[in-house]
Amino acid sequence: MRILIKIFPALILLLLFSCKPQGPLTPIESFISLKEAVKNADPEALESLATAKSLEKLRAMIGMFSGMSHGQAEYVAGRLNADQQRIKGMTLKEYLYLYLKSREMSGTLREAVMSRPVTVDKGDGRAVIRVDNGMELHFLKEGPYWKFDLSRY
């Protein structure tokens, strides 16, 4: 009986923590997580918040970097403030990191997430959050979690 009394509280805590959601359960939670990811330039967080279609699109774009001409690679490297050779062998996380660090590239997203949400229009597994500067951010429900839809931009 003593063993059960000592183990029971630990089991309850274990159950509570194992049931914690692994992602945002509402569009607003996703917006708040996106804001933190952008503010902290966190590529892992941004990747975890992006829809599968968005990630597929980004991977395809990054795949094209390796076949770029010298001039194209130079232009992209300049926009991302990175070395040309790095551009041609870039991973998704590296691209997201450079994107988040580049004020020129991520400025619009940064401006949107640093604004206050005004309305949330939700329906059919989609949500649009309008912020006080008039911009809109699109989210999709994938499984139980709401993800940021980068594929629209």
Residue pairs with C-beta under 8 A, 6 or more apart in sequence:
21 144
21 145
22 145
23 30
23 48
23 49
23 144
23 145
23 146
23 147
24 30
24 32
24 33
24 49
24 145
24 146
24 147
25 144
25 145
25 146
26 146
27 120
27 122
27 127
27 129
27 139
27 146
28 117
28 120
28 129
29 146
30 49
30 139
30 145
30 146
30 147
30 148
31 113
31 117
31 129
31 137
31 139
33 45
33 49
34 46
34 49
34 113
34 137
34 148
35 113
35 114
36 42
36 45
37 45
37 46
37 49
37 100
38 46
38 100
38 106
38 109
38 110
38 113
38 114
39 113
39 114
41 97
41 100
41 101
42 100
43 92
43 93
43 94
43 96
43 97
43 100
44 93
46 96
46 100
46 148
47 55
47 92
47 93
47 96
49 147
49 148
50 58
50 147
50 148
50 149
50 150
51 140
51 142
51 147
51 148
51 149
51 150
51 151
52 142
52 147
53 140
53 149
53 151
54 147
54 148
54 149
54 150
54 151
55 92
56 151
57 150
57 151
58 92
58 95
58 96
58 150
59 92
62 90
62 91
62 92
62 95
65 73
65 76
65 87
65 88
65 90
66 88
66 89
68 76
68 87
68 88
70 84
73 84
73 87
73 88
74 84
76 87
77 83
77 84
77 86
77 87
79 102
79 104
79 105
80 87
80 95
80 98
80 99
80 102
80 105
81 98
81 101
81 102
82 90
82 98
86 94
90 98
98 105
99 105
99 106
100 106
103 110
108 135
111 133
111 135
112 131
112 133
112 135
112 137
113 131
113 137
115 131
115 132
115 133
115 135
116 131
116 132
117 129
117 130
117 131
117 132
118 130
118 131
118 132
119 129
119 130
120 127
120 128
120 129
120 130
121 127
121 128
121 130
125 140
125 141
126 138
126 139
126 140
126 141
127 138
127 139
127 140
127 141
127 146
128 136
128 137
128 138
128 139
129 136
129 137
129 139
130 136
131 137
137 148
138 148
138 149
138 152
139 146
139 147
139 148
139 149
140 146
140 147
140 149
141 147
